[in-house]
């Protein structure tokens, strides 16, 4: 693994054999091992009070996906050349409802990453209280630099295999890195054509003109900020007047910047794989969206058009002094060195907008330093929570206003914070949102598994 939480959350005798089995079965899957280690290392207090979880083999079952699907995705590029990618769908747990989780199109995608994401999704979805299971999927296809026609052909080929494993009562995908409104449109259109069914609720993140929900686009970024707002509120603090650092410049980052700004903060950074920009006057959201969402350009263009901004090639966005950090790019982007830089510069709170963006040693450093830390499975649950709201609207043929949807999202994030906070208090790890979120999500899943038998 990249690192472990051994010093901060060591594995107990009751869970070590489970982790040993994961290592034996998945020896070359470091991201998956890391995600499992984090959960197993934090739920021991619950296992001590509920030995029935161990006796019923809940842990042995929960770390093994119910179904793993891998398939070939052949497609033809604009030059007439045949390309071949690999597709994945890991259906981890359906005990609380139909499988639910996004699709990621990125060259880094492999089995380990999809399994880690799917495993995280089990507990994240449980925390929302929305009755949805955990899954994840995607492909090593890189949409960057591809034409709309190439992306359409890829999506059609991808869905021509995946469709048989989906359905509004079976598995409901959504978007993730590399899968936005354009890709979801092509995927949904192919599913509708092949199945001869217009199941609006079998895909979320759709356009608002054809079944999509208001606030779904903004939900993950908004949710990460709402969770941080709740953490700060416990300490009598707020976003007002704070400097906020955000990594990434995609969907999550853009709307984390927007909501932080609306709450009175100044968001000063954004990044992509080429480097990052610092804008002490506050990120100009309209300009950022024009460059990244319309032109699909690189972040350096922001600095080229904004006098108050500067571009730093490479380097770490976390070298910039901020009060609140919202890592929103990808997994393991915040190293121990990054965490130490943030701590030295006085960061007060970190809210994970991406999935597992902080390496375990970074998490441990934040917690030792007394920094409020919100793990991704709680802080970035706003996206999937709003996806579940989209499913509800599709099922009832209703449409809610933006204001109604945002209010529901805010309530859900407040409830998730309360569940994590209360679980940490109950199991004598007060203030540890990592343990609190893992325990709260795990107990909801474990109770349902006990009730439904060994299946």
C-alpha positions as CSV (number, residue, x, y, z in Angstrom):
1,X,0.0,0.0,0.0
2,X,1.0,3.6,-0.4
3,X,0.8,4.0,3.4
4,X,-1.2,2.6,6.3
5,X,-3.1,3.9,9.3
6,X,-1.4,1.3,11.5
7,X,-0.1,3.9,13.9
8,X,-3.4,5.6,14.2
9,X,-6.0,2.8,13.7
10,X,-4.2,-0.5,14.2
11,X,-6.1,-3.7,13.2
12,X,-7.4,-5.8,16.0
13,X,-7.3,-9.6,16.3
14,X,-10.9,-9.8,15.2
15,X,-10.3,-8.1,11.8
16,X,-6.7,-9.0,11.0
17,X,-7.6,-12.3,9.4
18,X,-10.1,-10.6,7.2
19,X,-7.5,-8.2,6.0
20,X,-5.0,-11.0,5.5
21,X,-7.6,-12.7,3.2
22,X,-8.0,-9.4,1.2
23,X,-4.2,-9.3,0.8
24,X,-4.1,-12.9,-0.4
25,X,-7.0,-12.5,-2.8
26,X,-6.1,-9.0,-4.1
27,X,-2.3,-8.9,-3.9
28,X,-1.9,-6.3,-6.6
29,X,-4.7,-3.9,-5.6
30,X,-3.2,-1.2,-3.4
31,X,-6.0,1.3,-3.5
32,X,-8.5,-1.4,-2.6
33,X,-6.3,-2.7,0.3
34,X,-6.0,0.9,1.5
35,X,-9.8,1.4,1.6
36,X,-10.4,-1.9,3.4
37,X,-7.7,-1.2,5.9
38,X,-9.2,2.2,6.8
39,X,-12.6,0.7,7.5
40,X,-11.4,-2.4,9.3
41,X,-9.1,-0.2,11.4
42,X,-11.9,2.1,12.6
43,X,-14.9,-0.2,13.3
44,X,-13.4,-2.2,16.1
45,X,-15.3,-0.4,18.8
46,X,-18.6,-1.4,17.2
47,X,-17.4,-5.0,16.8
48,X,-16.5,-5.2,20.5
49,X,-20.1,-4.3,21.5
50,X,-21.6,-6.4,18.7
51,X,-19.8,-9.7,18.5
52,X,-22.7,-11.0,16.4
53,X,-21.2,-9.1,13.4
54,X,-18.0,-11.2,13.6
55,X,-19.9,-14.4,14.3
56,X,-22.1,-14.0,11.3
57,X,-19.1,-13.4,9.0
58,X,-20.3,-9.9,8.1
59,X,-16.7,-8.7,7.6
60,X,-15.7,-11.7,5.4
61,X,-18.7,-11.1,3.2
62,X,-18.6,-7.3,3.0
63,X,-15.1,-7.1,1.6
64,X,-15.9,-9.5,-1.3
65,X,-18.0,-8.0,-4.1
66,X,-21.3,-9.6,-4.9
67,X,-20.3,-9.5,-8.6
68,X,-17.3,-8.3,-10.6
69,X,-17.8,-7.6,-14.3
70,X,-14.9,-7.0,-16.8
71,X,-15.3,-6.7,-20.5
72,X,-13.8,-5.6,-23.8
73,X,-14.8,-2.3,-25.3
74,X,-13.9,-2.1,-29.0
75,X,-14.6,1.1,-30.9
76,X,-13.4,3.0,-34.1
77,X,-11.7,6.4,-33.8
78,X,-12.1,9.2,-36.3
79,X,-9.1,7.9,-38.3
80,X,-10.9,4.6,-38.9
81,X,-8.5,2.7,-36.5
82,X,-9.9,0.1,-34.1
83,X,-9.3,0.9,-30.5
84,X,-9.8,-1.5,-27.6
85,X,-10.4,-0.5,-23.9
86,X,-11.4,-2.4,-20.8
87,X,-14.7,-1.9,-19.1
88,X,-15.5,-2.6,-15.4
89,X,-18.5,-2.8,-13.1
90,X,-18.1,-3.9,-9.6
91,X,-21.4,-4.6,-7.9
92,X,-20.3,-4.6,-4.2
93,X,-23.5,-4.7,-2.1
94,X,-27.2,-4.6,-2.8
95,X,-28.4,-5.3,0.8
96,X,-29.8,-1.8,1.2
97,X,-31.1,-1.3,-2.3
98,X,-30.1,-1.4,-6.0
99,X,-26.4,-1.0,-6.7
100,X,-25.6,2.7,-7.0
101,X,-22.3,4.3,-8.0
102,X,-20.7,6.3,-10.8
103,X,-18.7,5.4,-13.9
104,X,-15.2,6.8,-14.3
105,X,-13.4,7.2,-17.7
106,X,-9.7,7.8,-17.1
107,X,-6.5,6.1,-18.3
108,X,-5.6,5.3,-14.6
109,X,-8.7,3.1,-14.2
110,X,-7.9,-0.5,-13.2
111,X,-9.5,-3.2,-11.1
112,X,-8.0,-1.9,-7.8
113,X,-9.3,1.6,-8.3
114,X,-12.8,0.5,-9.2
115,X,-12.9,-1.9,-6.3
116,X,-11.8,0.7,-3.8
117,X,-14.4,3.1,-5.1
118,X,-17.1,0.4,-5.0
119,X,-16.2,-0.5,-1.4
120,X,-16.3,3.1,-0.3
121,X,-19.6,3.5,-2.0
122,X,-21.2,0.8,0.3
123,X,-20.8,3.0,3.4
124,X,-21.2,6.3,1.7
125,X,-24.6,5.3,0.3
126,X,-25.6,3.8,3.6
127,X,-24.9,7.1,5.3
128,X,-27.3,8.9,3.0
129,X,-30.2,6.8,4.4
130,X,-31.6,6.7,0.9
131,X,-31.9,2.9,0.4
132,X,-29.2,2.4,-2.2
133,X,-26.4,-0.2,-2.4
134,X,-22.8,0.2,-3.4
135,X,-21.2,-0.2,-6.9
136,X,-18.7,1.5,-9.2
137,X,-17.6,1.1,-12.8
138,X,-15.7,2.7,-15.6
139,X,-13.0,2.2,-18.2
140,X,-9.4,3.1,-18.9
141,X,-10.7,5.1,-21.9
142,X,-9.4,8.7,-21.9
143,X,-12.0,11.2,-23.2
144,X,-9.5,14.1,-23.1
145,X,-8.8,15.2,-26.6
146,X,-11.4,13.0,-28.2
147,X,-14.1,14.3,-30.5
148,X,-17.7,14.1,-29.6
149,X,-18.2,11.4,-32.3
150,X,-15.4,9.3,-30.8
151,X,-16.8,9.6,-27.4
152,X,-20.3,8.7,-28.7
153,X,-18.9,5.5,-30.4
154,X,-17.0,4.5,-27.3
155,X,-20.1,5.0,-25.0
156,X,-22.2,3.0,-27.4
157,X,-19.8,0.1,-27.4
158,X,-19.4,0.3,-23.6
159,X,-23.1,0.3,-23.0
160,X,-23.7,-2.5,-25.5
161,X,-22.2,-4.9,-22.9
162,X,-23.0,-3.1,-19.6
163,X,-26.7,-2.7,-20.3
164,X,-27.5,-6.3,-19.4
165,X,-26.3,-5.7,-15.9
166,X,-28.3,-2.5,-15.2
167,X,-31.8,-1.5,-14.4
168,X,-33.7,0.9,-12.1
169,X,-34.2,-2.0,-9.6
170,X,-30.8,-3.6,-10.2
171,X,-28.0,-1.2,-10.8
172,X,-28.1,2.6,-11.3
173,X,-24.9,4.2,-12.6
174,X,-24.1,7.9,-12.6
175,X,-21.1,10.0,-13.7
176,X,-17.6,10.4,-12.2
177,X,-14.3,11.6,-13.5
178,X,-14.4,11.8,-17.3
179,X,-18.2,11.1,-17.4
180,X,-20.3,14.2,-17.5
181,X,-23.6,15.2,-19.1
182,X,-22.3,14.5,-22.6
183,X,-21.2,10.9,-21.8
184,X,-24.3,10.2,-19.7
185,X,-26.5,11.3,-22.6
186,X,-24.8,8.9,-25.0
187,X,-24.8,6.0,-22.5
188,X,-28.5,6.5,-21.6
189,X,-29.5,6.8,-25.2
190,X,-27.8,3.5,-26.0
191,X,-29.5,1.8,-23.1
192,X,-32.9,3.1,-24.2
193,X,-32.3,1.9,-27.8
194,X,-31.1,-1.6,-26.8
195,X,-33.7,-2.3,-24.2
196,X,-36.7,-0.6,-25.8
197,X,-37.4,0.9,-22.4
198,X,-37.3,4.5,-21.2
199,X,-36.3,3.8,-17.6
200,X,-35.4,7.3,-16.5
201,X,-34.4,6.1,-13.0
202,X,-31.8,3.7,-14.3
203,X,-29.2,6.4,-14.8
204,X,-28.6,9.6,-12.8
205,X,-26.9,12.8,-13.6
206,X,-29.1,13.2,-16.7
207,X,-29.8,16.5,-18.3
208,X,-32.6,18.4,-16.5
209,X,-34.6,18.6,-19.7
210,X,-34.9,14.8,-19.9
211,X,-35.3,13.5,-16.4
212,X,-32.3,14.9,-14.5
213,X,-32.6,16.6,-11.1
214,X,-31.8,20.1,-10.2
215,X,-28.6,20.4,-8.1
216,X,-27.3,17.0,-9.2
217,X,-24.4,18.8,-11.1
218,X,-23.6,20.9,-8.0
219,X,-24.3,18.3,-5.4
220,X,-20.9,16.7,-4.6
221,X,-19.1,20.1,-4.4
222,X,-21.9,21.7,-2.4
223,X,-22.1,18.6,-0.1
224,X,-18.4,18.7,0.8
225,X,-18.8,22.4,1.8
226,X,-22.1,21.8,3.7
227,X,-20.3,19.0,5.7
228,X,-17.4,21.3,6.5
229,X,-19.9,23.9,7.5
230,X,-21.4,21.5,10.0
231,X,-18.0,20.6,11.4
232,X,-17.1,24.2,11.8
233,X,-20.4,25.0,13.4
234,X,-19.7,22.5,16.2
235,X,-16.7,24.6,17.0
236,X,-18.6,27.9,16.7
237,X,-16.8,28.7,13.4
238,X,-17.9,29.2,9.8
239,X,-16.7,29.8,6.3
240,X,-17.2,33.6,6.6
241,X,-13.9,35.4,5.9
242,X,-11.9,32.2,5.4
243,X,-9.4,31.4,2.6
244,X,-10.3,28.2,0.9
245,X,-8.0,25.9,-1.1
246,X,-9.6,23.6,-3.7
247,X,-7.8,21.1,-5.9
248,X,-9.1,20.1,-9.3
249,X,-11.1,22.1,-11.7
250,X,-13.9,19.6,-12.6
251,X,-17.4,19.3,-11.4
252,X,-16.7,18.8,-7.7
253,X,-14.1,21.6,-7.5
254,X,-16.1,24.2,-9.4
255,X,-19.2,23.8,-7.2
256,X,-17.2,23.6,-4.0
257,X,-15.7,26.9,-5.0
258,X,-19.1,28.3,-5.7
259,X,-20.7,27.3,-2.4
260,X,-17.8,28.3,-0.3
261,X,-17.9,31.7,-2.0
262,X,-21.6,32.0,-1.3
263,X,-21.0,31.3,2.4
264,X,-18.6,34.2,2.6
265,X,-15.2,32.6,1.9
266,X,-12.6,33.4,-0.7
267,X,-11.7,30.4,-2.8
268,X,-8.1,31.0,-4.0
269,X,-7.0,27.9,-5.9
270,X,-7.9,25.5,-8.6
271,X,-5.7,22.9,-10.5
272,X,-5.4,20.2,-13.1
273,X,-2.7,17.7,-14.1
274,X,-0.5,20.5,-15.5
275,X,-0.3,22.6,-12.4
276,X,-2.4,25.0,-10.3
277,X,-3.5,28.7,-10.2
278,X,-3.6,31.0,-7.2
279,X,-6.0,33.9,-7.3
280,X,-5.9,36.0,-4.1
281,X,-8.8,38.1,-5.3
282,X,-10.9,34.9,-5.4
283,X,-11.5,32.4,-8.2
284,X,-13.6,33.9,-11.0
285,X,-16.1,31.1,-11.3
286,X,-17.5,32.2,-14.7
287,X,-14.1,32.3,-16.2
288,X,-13.1,28.9,-14.7
289,X,-16.3,27.3,-16.1
290,X,-15.8,28.8,-19.5
291,X,-12.3,27.4,-19.7
292,X,-13.0,23.9,-18.2
293,X,-16.6,23.2,-19.1
294,X,-17.0,25.0,-22.5
295,X,-13.5,25.1,-24.0
296,X,-12.2,22.1,-22.2
297,X,-8.9,23.9,-21.8
298,X,-6.0,23.7,-19.4
299,X,-5.9,25.6,-16.1
300,X,-3.0,27.8,-17.3
301,X,-5.6,29.6,-19.5
302,X,-7.2,31.0,-16.3
303,X,-4.0,32.8,-15.3
304,X,-3.5,34.0,-18.9
305,X,-6.9,35.8,-18.7
306,X,-7.0,36.9,-15.1
307,X,-4.6,39.7,-13.9
308,X,-4.9,38.7,-10.3
309,X,-4.0,35.1,-10.8
310,X,-0.7,33.3,-11.3
311,X,0.0,29.8,-12.6
312,X,2.4,27.3,-11.0
313,X,3.5,24.5,-13.2
314,X,3.6,21.2,-11.4
315,X,4.2,21.6,-7.6
316,X,1.6,21.2,-5.0
317,X,-1.5,23.3,-4.6
318,X,-1.4,22.5,-0.9
319,X,1.7,24.8,-0.5
320,X,-0.8,27.7,-0.7
321,X,-1.8,29.0,2.8
322,X,-5.5,28.4,3.4
323,X,-7.9,28.1,6.4
324,X,-10.0,25.3,4.8
325,X,-8.9,22.7,2.2
326,X,-11.3,20.8,-0.1
327,X,-9.3,18.3,-2.1
328,X,-11.5,17.6,-5.1
329,X,-9.3,16.0,-7.7
330,X,-8.6,12.3,-7.3
331,X,-7.5,9.6,-4.8
332,X,-4.2,9.9,-2.8
333,X,-3.5,13.4,-4.1
334,X,-2.7,14.8,-0.6
335,X,0.6,13.3,0.7
336,X,2.0,13.4,4.2
337,X,4.2,16.3,3.1
338,X,1.2,18.2,1.7
339,X,-0.6,17.6,5.0
340,X,2.3,18.9,7.0
341,X,2.5,22.0,4.7
342,X,-1.2,22.7,5.3
343,X,-0.9,22.2,9.0
344,X,2.2,24.5,9.2
345,X,0.2,27.2,7.3
346,X,-2.7,27.0,9.9
347,X,-5.4,25.0,8.1
348,X,-8.4,24.5,10.3
349,X,-10.5,22.0,8.4
350,X,-10.2,19.6,5.6
351,X,-13.2,18.2,3.7
352,X,-12.6,15.5,1.1
353,X,-14.5,16.4,-2.0
354,X,-12.9,13.5,-4.0
355,X,-12.9,9.8,-3.0
356,X,-10.0,9.1,-0.6
357,X,-7.8,12.0,-1.8
358,X,-5.7,12.0,1.4
359,X,-3.2,9.2,2.0
360,X,-3.6,7.5,5.4
361,X,-0.5,9.2,6.8
362,X,-1.9,12.5,5.9
363,X,-5.2,11.7,7.6
364,X,-3.3,10.7,10.7
365,X,-1.3,13.9,10.6
366,X,-4.5,16.1,10.4
367,X,-6.1,14.3,13.3
368,X,-3.0,14.5,15.5
369,X,-2.8,18.2,14.8
370,X,-6.5,18.7,15.8
371,X,-7.6,19.7,12.3
372,X,-11.2,19.0,11.6
373,X,-11.2,16.2,9.0
374,X,-14.1,15.0,7.0
375,X,-13.6,11.7,5.1
376,X,-14.8,11.4,1.6
377,X,-17.4,8.7,2.3
378,X,-19.2,11.3,4.4
379,X,-18.2,14.6,2.9
380,X,-18.7,13.8,-0.8
381,X,-21.9,11.8,-0.3
382,X,-23.9,14.7,-1.6
383,X,-23.6,13.6,-5.2
384,X,-25.0,10.1,-4.6
385,X,-27.6,11.5,-2.2
386,X,-28.9,13.8,-4.9
387,X,-28.8,10.9,-7.4
388,X,-31.2,9.0,-5.1
389,X,-33.4,12.1,-5.0
390,X,-33.3,12.1,-8.9
391,X,-34.4,8.4,-8.8
392,X,-37.3,9.4,-6.5
393,X,-38.4,12.2,-8.9
394,X,-38.2,9.8,-11.9
395,X,-40.3,7.2,-10.1
396,X,-43.0,9.7,-9.3
397,X,-42.7,11.7,-12.6
398,X,-42.1,14.8,-10.5
399,X,-39.6,17.7,-10.8
400,X,-38.4,19.7,-7.8
401,X,-37.1,23.2,-7.9
402,X,-33.5,24.1,-7.4
403,X,-34.2,25.6,-4.1
404,X,-36.2,22.5,-2.9
405,X,-33.4,20.2,-4.1
406,X,-30.6,22.2,-2.4
407,X,-32.6,22.3,0.8
408,X,-33.0,18.5,0.8
409,X,-29.3,18.1,0.0
410,X,-28.4,20.4,2.9
411,X,-30.6,18.4,5.3
412,X,-29.1,15.1,4.1
413,X,-25.5,16.4,4.7
414,X,-26.6,17.7,8.1
415,X,-28.0,14.2,8.9
416,X,-24.8,12.5,7.7
417,X,-22.7,14.8,9.8
418,X,-24.9,14.1,12.8
419,X,-24.7,10.3,12.2
420,X,-20.9,10.4,12.1
421,X,-20.6,12.7,15.0
422,X,-23.0,10.7,17.2
423,X,-21.3,7.3,16.3
424,X,-17.9,8.8,17.3
425,X,-19.3,10.0,20.6
426,X,-21.1,6.7,21.3
427,X,-18.0,4.5,20.6
428,X,-15.6,6.7,22.6
429,X,-13.7,8.2,19.6
430,X,-15.3,11.7,19.9
431,X,-14.3,14.1,17.1
432,X,-13.0,11.3,14.9
433,X,-15.2,11.7,11.8
434,X,-13.3,8.9,10.0
435,X,-14.2,6.3,12.6
436,X,-17.7,7.9,13.1
437,X,-18.6,7.7,9.5
438,X,-17.3,4.2,9.0
439,X,-19.1,2.9,12.1
440,X,-22.4,4.6,11.3
441,X,-22.4,3.3,7.7
442,X,-21.1,-0.1,8.6
443,X,-23.8,-0.7,11.2
444,X,-26.6,0.1,8.8
445,X,-25.2,-2.4,6.3
446,X,-24.4,-5.0,8.9
447,X,-27.9,-4.9,10.4
448,X,-29.5,-5.5,7.0
449,X,-27.1,-8.3,6.2
450,X,-28.0,-10.0,9.5
451,X,-31.7,-9.6,8.7
452,X,-31.5,-11.1,5.2
453,X,-29.4,-14.1,5.9
454,X,-26.3,-15.6,4.3
455,X,-26.7,-14.7,0.6
